[in-house]
């Protein structure tokens, strides 16, 4: 993994919207969804800065995505997103090294569930609160001002249909996703109020039922994964956020699966 400073001269003052030349941070980049996002954004000409807490998995993700994207500009940095100061320092480095930051994609995932509502373990809530809410809070607070300074800043959160239709065994997960959605919409309201008629930044939520990738299909060849979103389709939907005006996407929930 290499530092991003080498690209500062090339990227500064060259971005006019869209993905070509955009500087985009991806939080939680080491998983299957993160890898797909890294590759898609880089193939579109973005300068992608990936972060994850697991150094080995992050290095593998960055190397694989860089190879798949034909040697594209993807760099990685190990960041503890549960540490607000560390997250703020990461955001500051991205903007300093590249001259600006044009996007933040939050693909930090995690799931805990139970057989019934009374069997819910509140320890699951503690885990999901950190993974799904706290990391979203820290990254959005750290990147908010930088995204406002961009001519096309975007924040994208991945949520789940369960946030709108919780089931008995998914209380903690659904509640965490709903909280992360509310936080994102509050960020969107901040962009709206601060941007006014000159709105350039946007925060949006992409809603899925669940994700599926090639490894899952190989492990369960007879499964249909009905309503699931392939990680490549998710990456495509994320890329499309930069193709829309901020007025179109700011403060919206975009459904990639049928509404429950």
N, C-alpha and C positions, 0 to 999 in steps of 0.2 A: 504494500500500500504506500502510495507516495503522497506528499503534501500537495495542496491545491495552489500554493503560491506561484508556481510556475506559469499558471494560466492567467494571472491577473492582468497582464498587459494586453493579452488577446481579447479578454472578455469585457473589460471595462469600457463603458460608453459605446458598446456596439449593439446593445439589445433594444429592440423596438416592439416587443410583444411576440407571442407565440412561443414555441419551444426552441427554435434554432438560436443558439447562443445563450439560452436561459441558464441561470445558475439555480439548481434545485437541490435542496437537502431532503434526504429520505431517512426518516426515523424508523428503526426496526427493520433494517434492510437485509438481515441475514436469512430470513425465512423464504419459503417458496414464493410468496407474493412479493416480497421485497426484491428478490432476484429478477422476477418478471418486470417489475417497475423500473429497476435500474437499467435493464436492457432496452426497454421501450423508450424511455426518456433519452437515453444516450443515442439510440438509433435516430431519433428525431433531431439530433444536434445539440442536445442539452449538455451542460457541464454538471455532472451529477456527483454530489457529495453524500456518501452513505455513512450512516452511523448505527452502531449496535453495541451492546454490552459484551458480547461474546467475540473475542478477537479471532479465534480460529474460524468460526463460522462466517464472520464478516470477511475475512481474507478470502475464503473460498467463494463467497458470494460475489465479491468484487472481481476476483480473477475470472470466474465463470462468465459473469455478465460482460466484462470487458472483452473476453474472447468471443462470446456470442455476438457482440455488437461490433465486431471487426476492429478491435483495438481502440474503442471509443474512450472518451474522457470520463472515467469513473474513478473516484478516489474514495478511500475509506478512513474512518476515524473511530476508535473505540471511545464511546461516551456512555457514562452512566446517566441515563435520562431521569432517574429518580433523584438525582442531585441537581437542584436548580442552578447553583453556581456553575457547575460543570457544563450544564446545558447552555447557559448564557454565554459562557466562554466559547463554546463550540459555535454558537450563532455569530458571535463577534468575529471569530476567526474566518468563518465562511465569507462574511461580508468584506472583511479586510483583505483577504487573499484574492478574492475575485472582483472586488470593486462594488459589489451589490449582491443581493439575494432575491431571486424571483419566484421561489416556490418552496413550500414545505409539505411533504407528503408523509402522513402518519399511518404506518402499517404495522405498528406494534400490536401483536395479537395475543390471544390467550383465552382459554375456556375452562370453566368449572361448572358442573351441574350435579343434580341429585335425582334420586328415584321419585321423590315427592317433595311437596313444599315443607312439611314438618321435618323432613330429613336434611334440609339445607344446612350446610356447615358454614357458620359465619366466618370461619377461617378462609373459606373460598372467596368471600367478599373482600377480605383484606388483600388477598393475592390479586384479584381482579381490579380492585380500586387502584392499586399501584400500576398494574400493567396497562389498563385501559383508560383510566382517568388521570392519574398523577402524571404519567408521561405526556399526555396530551396537554395538560395544564402547563407543565414546564416548557415544552417546546413552543407552544403558542405564545406564552409570555416572552420567551426569549427572542422569537422571530418576528413578533408583531410589528415593531417599528421598522425593521428592515424591509418587510414586505410592503409596508406603506410607502417606503422610499422608492420602490421599484415601479417602473411604468406598467408592469403586469403581474403584480404579486398575487400568488394563490396559495391558500391552505386547503388541503384535502384530507378529510377524516374518513376512515372506513368504518361503517357501522353495520348493524344487523337488523333484520326485520323483527327479531324478537324484542327490540326496544319499543316497538309500537304495539306488539301483541305478545306480552310475556306469558310464558307457560309455567306451570307449577314447579317443574324441576329446574327451571332456568332463572329463578328469581334474582340471584346475585349477578349473573351475566347480563340479563336484560336491564337491570337497574344501572349497572355500570355503563353499558352502551348508551342508555338514555341520558345519563349524566354527561357523558362525553359529547353527545349530540347537542345538548343544551349549552355546553361550554363553547362549542364551535359556533353556534348561532349567536351567542353573545359576542364572540369575536367579530362575526359578520356585522353585527349592529355597530360595533366600534368602527369598523371600516366605513360603514355607511355614514355615520355621524361625522367622522373626521374627514372623509373624502368629499362629501356633499355632491355637488354637480360635477366635480372632477374626479369621481370615484375611479380608482385604478386597481385597487386590491379587492380580493374576494375570498370568502371562506365558504366551503360547501361540504356536504355530507353525501357520500356514496353508500347506498344501502344494499346489502346483499343478504341472502339467506345463510349461505356458508360458502367457503371456497373449496375448489377441487384442483388438483394438479396431477401431473403424469405419474408420480410415485404412488399417489392414492389409488389411481386407476389400476396400476400394476398390482397393488396389494389386494384389491377387491375387484377383480375383473368382471364379476357378475353384477356389481352394484350399478344402479342407474343414476345416482346422485341428482335426483330430480330437483330442479330449482336452484342447484348450486351454480356458482359463477366460476368459470375457469380463471386462473390467475392471469393468463394472457389477456382475457377479455377485460378483467379488472384494470390491468395496465393500460389497455386501450382507452377505457373510459376515463382514467386519470389523465392521460395525455390530452383528451378532448376538452378538459376543463380549460386549457390554455387557448383553445380555439374559439371559445365563447367570450362574449363581453362580460365585464365584471357585473354589470346590471343583470345579466341573464342568470348568473350562477351564485351570486352572493346571497347567503342566507337561505339556500335551498337544500332540500333532500332529493337526491336523484336516485330513483329506484332501478336497480339492475336485476331485480327479481320481482315476480308478481307481489303486489301488496297483500298482506294477510287479511 
